[in-house]
Amino acid sequence: MRTYFAIFGATGNLTFKKLLPAFAALRTQGLLPEDTKIVLVARSSHTIESYLEMAKTQMKDQRDLDKIVDLLEYFQLDFASNAGYASLGELLNQTPNSKKVFYLAVGPELFARIAEGISSAGLVKKGNDSGRIAFEKPFGDDLESAQAINAMLWQFFDESQIYRVDHYLGKEMIQNILVMRFANRLFENNWNHLSIEKVSIIAKETEGVMNRGNYYDKAGALKDMIQSHLMQMGALVAMEAPLTYDEAGIREQKVEVLNYLTVQPKHVLFGQYHGYLQEKNIPSDSQTETFVAMKAFFNTPRWYGVPFYFLTGKKLNEKVSEIRIDFKHNANAQALWPNQPILKNQLIIRVAPEEGVTVRMNVKEPGLSDHINSMKLDYCHDCNYVGNKPEAYERLLLDLMRGVSTLFTRWDEIETAWQVVDAIKKQAPVLMVYESVQDLSLKIKKLLKEDLL
């Protein structure tokens, strides 16, 4: 069966930096269906030759283009033109019973028109799994707008045909969280409030907004990172064991635990880095937050009383995404060695830029003394992969073509996350302008009583 993969927004950064390289990698590994056609849809006037010349200047490795050049076809489309969609239909319907995937690498303001256009042209039949649509976050600006987008999409697609892309879910260590938890009794038997003191979910960046000012100032750190990436990470850590290790089982448990997530406004800190107002396309009076730290609770029997700290921000001291699990003190050990510096056990799941797991544990110092040292057991995920490690988009595109939706976000997950975020926004925490990480760290310690940076 032929697979048509139509990318709307084919002249955009996402296509050049992520999608086309991912297709090239999949083909190199023999994972791309042989009868695949990638249709590059955009409003610009291009021939395939002029498009390829432009792509060479935008892509990191031009060799990626060479690997898939025979699969590419350019199609100019006025997104507002019904006739244009009809012409696109003639192209994509050349092969009967073909599979059609539509990837909307465009702003959400175009979703409705494109969805209506491909439906009216007969390119998709509601409920027929041979037609699928995928799009990137942001999934709306708030709960109301997200509901409106979703209601519109449901006019033309069933939920099973809609794939909402959160690229964090395609990262190796995010996928590894459930394996670590449920395939290791060592962790699962202690994965609860009896053993765990706190959980910290952190995504820090050293750079500012760069050339994303137009988008970022409308979103801010809360919507850009907390509502999607960090809440998804939190759900995977906090969820109960799924009945089945498939998309239905995993998604059900994620939604269930998100319904128990609560945040008190007094436990939320908004920050904005000094110099943000001078960035390109940022209003001089902007109150958009570039940093969020907050304490939350999953009010389930498993996590009774355990705080979950979420932290994300720009212009910080390092670029890192990780999950820190801090275990409680072992009272028996402290009684046995009352004068020894016995540290708490800690598990760190490193998501980016390096992927791996670190476990901190106490051991006896070598030699004749009885001194106890804290040591780290380190698993380097990257070190155990031979060849080029898959990027998140490779897995996501592969699953999209196969119809596997485990790593995509279901509507009720998004709805629940927006309810939490909207409640935080309504309280409008005071915005702190920070000139240094030290200033920010002191404020976090004062508000949340934790050193998260």
C-alpha positions in Angstrom: 0.0 0.0 0.0 1.3 3.4 -0.9 1.8 5.9 1.9 1.4 9.6 1.1 2.9 11.8 3.8 1.8 15.4 3.2 3.7 18.1 5.2 1.8 21.4 5.4 4.3 24.2 6.2 7.1 22.5 4.1 9.2 25.7 4.0 9.3 26.1 7.8 12.1 25.4 10.3 10.4 22.2 11.7 10.4 20.6 8.3 14.1 21.3 7.5 15.5 20.7 11.0 13.5 17.8 12.2 11.1 16.1 9.8 13.2 15.7 6.6 16.3 14.4 8.6 14.0 12.0 10.5 12.7 10.6 7.2 16.3 10.2 5.9 17.3 8.3 9.0 14.3 6.0 8.8 15.1 5.2 5.2 18.7 4.5 6.0 17.6 2.0 8.6 15.2 0.4 6.2 12.2 1.4 8.3 10.4 3.6 5.8 7.8 1.8 3.6 9.2 1.4 0.1 6.1 2.9 -1.5 6.3 6.2 0.3 5.8 9.6 -1.2 6.5 12.8 0.8 4.5 15.7 -0.6 5.8 19.1 0.5 2.9 21.5 0.8 3.4 25.2 1.2 2.1 28.6 -0.1 5.4 29.6 -1.7 6.0 29.4 -5.4 8.6 26.7 -5.9 9.6 23.9 -8.3 11.0 20.8 -6.7 14.4 22.0 -7.9 14.2 25.4 -6.3 12.8 23.9 -3.1 15.8 21.5 -2.9 18.2 24.4 -3.3 16.6 26.2 -0.5 16.5 23.1 1.7 20.3 22.6 1.3 20.8 26.0 2.9 18.5 25.2 5.8 19.4 21.6 6.7 22.3 20.7 8.9 23.5 17.8 6.8 22.8 18.0 3.0 23.4 14.3 2.8 20.0 13.7 4.4 18.4 15.3 1.5 20.2 13.0 -1.0 18.8 10.0 0.9 15.1 10.9 0.2 15.2 13.2 -2.8 13.5 10.6 -5.0 10.5 10.5 -2.5 9.9 14.3 -2.5 7.3 16.2 -4.5 6.5 19.9 -4.0 2.9 21.2 -4.1 2.0 24.9 -4.0 -1.2 25.4 -2.1 -3.2 28.5 -1.1 -4.6 27.2 2.2 -7.8 29.2 1.7 -8.5 27.8 -1.8 -11.0 25.0 -2.2 -9.8 24.4 -5.8 -6.3 24.0 -4.4 -7.3 21.1 -2.1 -9.2 19.5 -5.0 -5.9 19.6 -7.0 -4.0 18.1 -4.1 -6.7 15.4 -4.0 -6.0 14.5 -7.6 -2.3 14.0 -6.7 -2.9 12.0 -3.5 -5.7 9.9 -5.0 -3.6 8.6 -7.9 -3.1 5.3 -6.1 -6.3 3.7 -4.9 -6.6 2.6 -1.2 -3.5 4.5 -0.3 -2.6 5.6 3.3 -2.6 9.4 3.8 -0.9 11.2 6.7 -1.2 14.9 7.0 1.4 16.7 9.2 0.4 20.3 10.1 3.8 22.0 10.6 1.9 25.3 10.7 0.4 27.6 13.3 -2.8 26.5 15.1 -4.7 29.4 13.4 -4.5 27.4 10.1 -5.7 24.0 11.6 -9.4 24.6 10.9 -9.0 25.7 7.3 -6.6 22.9 6.4 -8.7 20.2 8.1 -11.8 21.4 6.4 -10.0 21.6 3.0 -8.6 18.1 3.1 -12.0 16.7 4.2 -14.0 18.6 1.5 -11.6 17.3 -1.1 -12.3 13.7 0.0 -8.8 13.1 1.2 -9.9 11.9 4.6 -13.0 9.9 5.6 -14.0 10.2 9.3 -13.4 7.0 11.1 -11.2 5.5 8.3 -7.7 4.8 9.8 -6.1 5.2 6.4 -6.3 8.9 6.9 -4.5 10.6 9.8 -3.7 14.1 10.9 -0.8 15.2 13.1 0.0 18.6 14.6 2.5 20.1 17.1 1.8 21.9 20.3 0.7 24.5 21.3 -2.7 22.7 21.7 -4.5 26.0 22.1 -3.7 29.0 24.3 -6.0 27.9 27.2 -8.7 25.3 27.9 -11.4 27.2 25.9 -9.3 27.6 22.8 -8.0 24.0 23.0 -11.6 22.8 23.3 -12.5 24.9 20.2 -9.7 23.4 18.2 -10.6 19.9 19.3 -14.3 20.3 18.5 -13.4 21.6 15.0 -11.1 18.6 14.4 -13.7 16.1 15.5 -16.0 17.4 12.7 -13.6 15.8 10.2 -11.6 13.2 12.1 -12.3 10.6 14.8 -10.1 10.8 17.9 -8.3 7.7 16.7 -7.2 9.6 13.6 -5.7 12.6 15.5 -2.1 12.5 16.6 -1.0 15.4 18.8 2.8 15.7 18.8 4.7 16.4 22.0 8.3 15.6 20.9 9.4 15.1 24.5 7.5 11.8 24.5 9.7 10.6 21.7 12.9 10.9 23.7 14.5 7.7 24.7 14.6 8.2 28.5 11.0 9.4 28.6 10.0 6.1 27.0 12.4 4.4 29.5 10.6 5.6 32.6 7.9 3.0 32.5 10.4 0.2 31.8 12.6 1.3 34.7 9.5 1.4 37.0 7.6 -1.7 36.1 10.4 -4.0 35.0 12.5 -3.5 38.2 11.0 -4.6 41.5 13.8 -2.7 43.2 12.1 0.6 42.1 8.5 -0.3 41.9 8.3 -1.6 45.5 9.7 1.7 46.8 7.8 4.0 44.3 5.5 5.5 46.9 5.1 7.9 49.8 6.6 5.5 52.3 10.0 5.6 50.6 10.1 8.8 48.5 10.5 12.3 50.0 10.1 14.4 46.9 10.1 14.4 43.1 11.7 17.2 41.0 11.0 17.5 37.3 13.3 20.0 35.7 14.0 21.5 32.3 16.6 24.3 32.2 18.0 26.2 29.3 20.9 28.6 29.1 19.7 30.5 26.0 17.0 33.1 25.8 14.0 33.2 23.4 16.4 33.8 20.4 14.2 34.2 17.2 11.0 32.8 18.8 9.8 36.1 20.3 6.5 36.3 18.5 5.4 32.8 19.6 7.0 32.8 23.0 5.6 36.0 24.3 2.1 34.7 23.7 2.9 31.4 25.4 5.4 31.8 28.2 7.1 29.1 30.2 4.0 27.8 31.9 2.2 27.0 28.6 5.3 26.3 26.6 6.8 23.7 29.0 4.8 23.0 32.1 1.4 22.3 30.3 2.9 19.9 27.9 6.4 18.4 28.5 6.7 18.6 32.3 3.2 17.5 33.1 3.6 14.5 30.8 6.8 13.6 32.6 5.0 14.0 35.9 2.2 11.7 34.8 4.6 8.9 33.8 6.3 9.1 37.2 3.1 9.2 39.2 0.7 6.9 37.3 -0.3 3.5 38.5 0.7 0.4 36.6 -1.3 0.0 33.3 -3.3 -3.1 32.8 -1.7 -3.5 29.4 1.5 -2.0 28.0 -0.1 -0.4 25.0 -1.5 3.0 24.0 -4.9 2.4 25.7 -3.5 1.1 29.0 -0.8 3.7 29.4 -3.0 6.7 28.4 -5.8 5.7 30.7 -3.4 5.7 33.7 -1.8 9.0 32.7 -5.2 10.7 32.5 -6.3 9.2 35.8 -3.4 10.5 37.7 -3.5 14.0 36.1 -7.0 14.3 37.5 -5.4 14.2 41.0 -2.8 16.9 40.4 -3.3 20.0 42.5 -1.3 23.3 42.8 -1.7 26.1 45.4 -1.1 29.6 43.9 1.1 30.5 46.8 3.5 27.7 45.7 4.1 29.1 42.2 6.9 31.5 41.3 7.0 33.3 37.9 10.3 34.9 36.7 11.5 36.9 33.7 15.1 37.1 32.8 16.8 40.5 32.7 17.0 41.6 29.1 13.9 39.8 27.9 12.1 43.1 27.1 15.0 44.0 24.7 14.6 40.8 22.7 13.3 40.9 19.1 9.5 41.0 18.8 9.0 41.4 22.6 6.7 44.2 23.8 8.5 46.7 26.1 5.9 46.1 28.8 5.6 42.3 28.5 4.6 40.4 31.6 5.3 37.0 30.1 7.2 34.6 32.3 10.4 32.9 31.1 10.7 30.9 34.3 8.3 28.9 36.4 8.9 27.0 39.7 6.0 25.4 41.5 5.2 22.8 44.1 2.3 20.4 43.3 0.8 17.2 44.7 -0.7 14.1 43.2 -3.4 13.4 45.8 -3.5 9.6 45.4 -2.8 6.9 48.0 0.5 6.2 46.4 1.8 9.8 46.6 0.1 11.0 49.8 2.0 14.0 51.1 4.9 13.8 48.5 5.6 17.2 46.8 6.3 17.3 43.1 8.5 20.2 42.1 8.3 21.5 38.5 10.9 23.9 37.3 11.6 25.3 33.8 13.2 28.4 32.5 15.5 30.2 30.2 18.9 32.0 30.8 19.7 29.6 33.6 23.0 28.0 34.7 22.9 24.9 32.5 20.9 23.1 29.8 19.5 20.0 31.3 16.2 18.0 31.5 15.9 15.5 34.2 13.8 13.8 36.9 15.1 13.6 40.4 13.6 11.1 42.9 14.8 11.9 46.4 14.2 9.0 48.9 13.7 9.5 52.6 16.3 9.0 55.3 16.9 5.4 56.5 16.3 5.8 60.2 17.8 2.4 61.0 21.0 3.3 59.2 21.3 6.5 61.1 20.9 4.6 64.4 23.6 2.1 63.5 26.1 4.8 62.3 25.1 7.9 64.4 28.3 9.8 63.6 28.5 9.0 59.9 27.4 11.3 57.0 24.8 9.0 55.6 23.1 10.8 52.7 19.7 10.1 51.3 19.4 7.8 48.3 18.6 9.6 45.0 17.6 8.5 41.6 18.2 10.8 38.6 16.7 10.1 35.2 18.6 12.2 32.7 16.5 13.1 29.7 18.7 15.7 27.8 21.2 16.5 26.6 22.8 13.3 27.9 20.5 10.4 28.5 21.0 8.0 31.4 20.3 7.1 35.0 22.3 7.9 38.2 21.7 6.2 41.5 23.2 7.7 44.7 23.9 5.1 47.4 26.0 4.8 50.6 29.0 2.4 50.7 31.9 1.7 53.0 35.1 3.5 52.2 37.9 1.2 51.0 40.5 0.4 53.7 40.6 -0.3 57.4 38.2 2.5 58.5 34.5 2.1 58.9 33.9 5.5 57.2 30.8 5.7 54.9 30.9 7.4 51.6 28.1 8.4 49.2 28.8 7.0 45.7 27.1 7.1 42.3 26.1 4.2 40.1 25.9 5.6 36.6 24.2 4.2 33.5 25.0 6.0 30.3 22.2 5.3 27.8 24.0 7.0 25.0 27.1 4.9 25.5 25.2 1.7 24.9 23.9 2.6 21.5 26.0 1.7 18.5 25.7 4.1 15.6 23.7 7.2 15.4 21.1 7.4 18.2 17.5 7.9 17.0 16.1 11.4 17.3 12.6 11.8 18.9 11.0 12.6 15.6 12.2 9.3 14.0 10.2 7.3 16.6 7.2 9.7 16.3 7.1 9.6 12.5 7.5 5.8 12.5 4.6 5.4 15.0 2.5 7.8 13.1 2.8 5.8 9.9 2.2 2.6 11.7 -0.8 3.9 13.5 0.7 3.5 17.0 -0.5 6.4 19.3 1.2 5.6 22.6 3.7 8.5 22.3 1.0 11.0 21.3 -1.2 13.0 23.6 -4.9 12.1 23.9 -7.5 14.9 24.2 -8.5 14.2 27.8 -4.8 14.5 28.8 -4.6 17.9 27.3 -7.9 19.0 28.7 -6.9 18.0 32.3 -3.5 19.7 31.9 -5.2 22.9 30.7 -7.5 22.9 33.7 -4.5 23.0 36.0 -2.6 25.6 34.0 -5.7 27.9 33.6 -6.2 27.8 37.4 -2.6 28.9 38.0 -2.9 31.7 35.4 -6.0 33.1 37.0 -4.1 33.7 40.2 -1.4 35.6 38.2 1.6 35.0 40.5 3.9 38.1 40.9 6.5 38.3 38.2 10.1 38.5 39.5 12.8 39.9 37.1 16.0 38.0 37.7 19.5 39.1 36.8 21.3 36.0 38.0 20.7 32.4 38.9 21.7 33.3 42.5 18.9 35.8 42.8 16.5 33.2 41.5 17.8 30.5 43.7 17.3 32.6 46.9 13.7 33.4 45.9 12.9 29.7 45.3 14.4 28.7 48.6 12.3 31.4 50.4 9.0 30.4 48.6 9.3 26.7 48.2 11.9 25.9 50.9 14.0 23.9 48.3 17.2 24.4 46.4 16.0 23.3 42.9 18.7 25.0 40.8 
